């Protein structure tokens, strides 16, 4: 590590034998890579003691194992980058009085009293959120520190070319609601029993596919993709990248409202947005199947256009800008409440 650069210290852990690639791990890793480009800072990662190094192709942190920090030791000139349950690496006193400026990814669902990350919202931090509604929810709740909107984005270079000859008419992405996904799948298959024109239906339920590339390859096999994100009752989404990836791959997207997708899932424009019920989503899938070709093309075009506003280069610039302002923001003590 260069002595001329300040550390941005990350804390990560991995405990799942075959957990696939989660969006949360992926976007924290992206932030780590963005910070490598800073002339002033250098990101470093410490892996918690609970980490188990399975040979898992979905573990985006596996390539960083050899270069990891051997111990968690915060220096006064560090910046901390925390997400999810990373706050646990700090002592109770350090959470109230962080030993260095903290950048923290926060989600609207963290405001729920039952969420395991709920307590962390009272600790001082420069918060990062992914949607306009998420920012509003966190600010109205009253988190400790200012909130900055930096939407999730896609590294377009990692997407496969849109598939001009999909072998599935409909794919149901149900990792976060397997029960409803299976019910929708059964309804479509029952419909096939009575119809001459069969619908080629695919379904994704747990476990996750090994890598993000595998998931994108599955999405690319379909003409219409129906997504089942976390609904509001279960905390909703911070952003919900899979639906945006579907738009980038030129799919006709069906996706209910999920808080974090408010800025790109625009009903009747970039996607069909039914109520989050089995019946409404089923009807939306049938509507997509029967949609006139010109209307399909226009919705796909608008979805593709909005995905182009979420390129990883924009996220890189926004995160680097915020990192370079971290000291200035942290010094404005009136923006934070430090515990007694």
N, C-alpha and C positions, 0 to 999 in steps of 0.2 A: 504494500500500500504506500502511495506517495505521502511523504510527510507534509506536503503542501496542501493537501486536501482534507477537509473536515469529513468525519464519518456521518452518514445517515444510517442509523442502526435499526435493522429490522429484526423482528422475532417471528419465527414460524415453527410449526410442528406438523407432523404427518403420522397418522396412526392407522390408516385403513389399508388393509392388504390389497383390495382391488376397488378403490374408491372412485376411479376415473378422475377426470379433471374437473374440479369445481370452478365455477365462475369467480368465486372469491379468491381462491389461490391464484388463478390465472391473472386477475387484475392487479393483485399485489405484486406478483412477479413482473408484470409489465411496468409497474411503477419503479421497481428495482432497476430494470433495464433502462428506463428513461433517465434515471439519476446517474447512470454511468456516463452520460453525455455532458454532465455538468463540469465546467472548468474549476469549480470551487469545492464541490462535494464528491464524496465517493461512498456508494452504498455498501454496507456490510451486513451480513445476516448471521444470526445466532439461532440454532435449532434447539428447541426445548428438550429437556431430558426425556420427555415422554415419546419423542420421535423414534419410530422404528423404520429402518431403511429396507423395506421390502423392494424387490426388483420390480417396481411397478411403472409401466410406461406412461401412466397418467400423472405421475408425480412430477410436476413442472419444476420442483426444487431439487430433484436428484442431481442435476449437473453442477449444483452449487455446493454440494456436500464437502468436497475437498478444500474449498476456499473459505469455509465457515469460520466464524469467530469461535475460539475454543471455550470461552466463558462469557457470560453476560456481565459486562462491566461498563457502566455508563460513565463517559467522561463529560466534564462541564461544557466542552465545546461541541458535543454531539448534537444531532437532531434525531429524535425518535420518530419512527413511522410505525404506527400501530393500527391493526384492523381486527375485527372479530373479537376473540377472547385474549388477544395479546396483552391486555392490561394486567393479566395475572402474573406476568414476569416482574412487575414492579411491586414493591412492598406497599402495604396500606398507606404508609406515610408518603411514599414517593408518588402514589396516585393523587394524593391531595396537593402535594408540592413536587411536581415533576422535576427531576434533576437536569433537564434539558428541554428545549422547545419540542412540542408533540404535534405531529400531523396525524390525524385519526380519521379513517373512513368510517362513517356512521350511516345507518340505515333507518328508515322510518319505523320499522318494526321494533327497533331497540327501545322505542318509547313505551312499549307494552310492559307492564309490571312483571309479567311472567317470563320475559325474554332474559336469557342468562347474561346478556350484555347491557341490560337496563341500567345497572348501577354505574357503569362507566360514563354515562352521559353527564354525571355531576362532576367529573374530574376535568380540570382545565385542559383544553386542547384546541388546536386549529382544526375545525371539522371540514371534511370533504364529503359531499353528497353527490348523487348521480342524476337527480331529476329535479325539476322546478317544484313539483308537489312535495317531494321529499324534503327539500330545503324549507318550504313553508311549514311542513309538519314539525320538523325539528326546531325551527325558530319559535313557533307558537308554543311548543312544549316547554322550551326554555333550557336548551343545552348550555353547558358552561364553556363559552367561547364563541368566536365568530364562525359562520358557516359559509363555505365556498362551494359553488356548483361547478363540478367538472364531470360531464357525462362520460359513461363508458363508450369505448370506440372499438373498431375492428381493425386488425392488421390485414388489409385487403390482400397482401401478398401471400397470405396463408390459406386463402379461400380457393377451393377448386373452381374451375370455370363452370358457369351455370350449365346444367345438363339439358341439352335440347330434346332428349328422348327419355324422359323419366319412365321407370317401370312400375311406379306406384301412382295411383290417382290421388290417394290421400295418405298422409302420415300423421299419426296422433302422437305427439310428444308428451308423455305422461309421467316423467320421472318424479314430479312433485305431486301428482295426484293419480296414482296407478289405478285406484278403484274406479274413478270416473273414466279414465282412458279405456279400461277393459270393458266398461259398460257401453261406451260409444262404439268400440270395436264390435261388440256383440250385435248392437243395433244395425250397424252397417252390413255385417255378415248376414243377419236375418233378412235384411232388405235384398241382398244378393240372391237369396234362396228363391224369391218370387219374381225376380227381374231377369229379363233376357240379357240386358246390358249389365255386366258385372262390374263392380267397383273394386279396383285393386287397392287393398287397404293394408297399411303397415302400422305397427305400434311400437313405441319405445317405453318400456317400464323398467324399474330397477332389476338388476344392477346396471350401473352406467357402463357404457362402452369404454374400452381402455383409454383412449385418447380423444382430444378435441377433434383431431383430424378424422377419426372414425365417426364421430357424431356428425360432423359437417358432410361427410360422405353419405351418411344415411339420409340426412335432410335433402341432399342433392338428388336423391333417387325419386323424389316426389314432385308432383305438380302443385298440390295443395298441401299446406302444413297447418294442422290445428294444434296450437300450443295450450297447455294447461299449467300456467304459472301458479305460484302461491297466491291464494285469494286473500282478501282483506282480513277475514276471520283468523287466518293463520299467519298474519303479520305482513302479507303482501311483499312485493319485490322492491329492492333498492333501485334496479334498472330493468333487468330481464333481457340480457344480451341475445339469447337464442332467437327471439322473434325478429330482432334487427338483422341477425345473420341470415335468417330466412329471406328477408327482403333483399339483402345484398346478393343472395343466390337466385334472385328473380323468381321466388315462389309466391303463389297467392296465399296470403297469410290470414288465418283465423286465430284471433287471440283476445280473450276477455280483458277488461280493465284490471290492472294489478298495481296501481299507484306509480311505480317506477317507470312504467312503459308509457306514461301519459304524453311524453313529448314526441314520440315517433309512431305509436300505435294510434292512428287517427281514424276513427270510425267512418267507413264509407269512402275514405281517401286512400290510405296506405294499407288498410286491412278491413276485414269484417270483424266487428267487435260485439259479439253477443253478450247477453247477461251470463254470469258464471253459474249456469245450471246445465245439467246434462241435456235436457230437452232443447234449450236455446242453442247450445253449441252444435247439437246434432242438426238442427234446422239450418244453422249457418253453414255447416259442411255441405248440406244438400244445395243450399243457395249458391255456394261456390262452384259446385259441380255443374249447376245449370246456368251459371252466369254467361251472358253473351260474350263472345270472344273479344269484341272491342272494349267492353267494360273491364274484362279481365286484364287485357293489355295495359289499360290506363291505370288500374290499381297497382299492377306490378311495376309500371314505370314510376309512379309516385313513391312506392316503397323503396325502389332502387335509388331514387333521387335523395330521399331522406337518409338512407344509409350512407350515401356519399358525404353527408354532413357530419358523419361520425367516423372519421378516419383517425388512425392511431397517431398520426403526426400532430393532430390538434390536441389530443390528450397529452402527448409528450410536452408540447410547448406550455400548456396550462399548468401541468404539474411542476415542471422546472421553474416556471415563473413564481408559483406559490412557494416552492422550496427556497428560492432566492430571496423571498420577502419574509421568510419565517421569523428571522430575528426582529425585524421591524415590527411585525404584528405582535410577537410575543412580548416585546417591550411596552406595548400599550396595555398596561396592567388593568386599566378600567374595563377592558373587554373580558376579563376573566375573574373568577372568584377562587381564591386559593384557600384551602381548608385550614381550620385552626388546629 
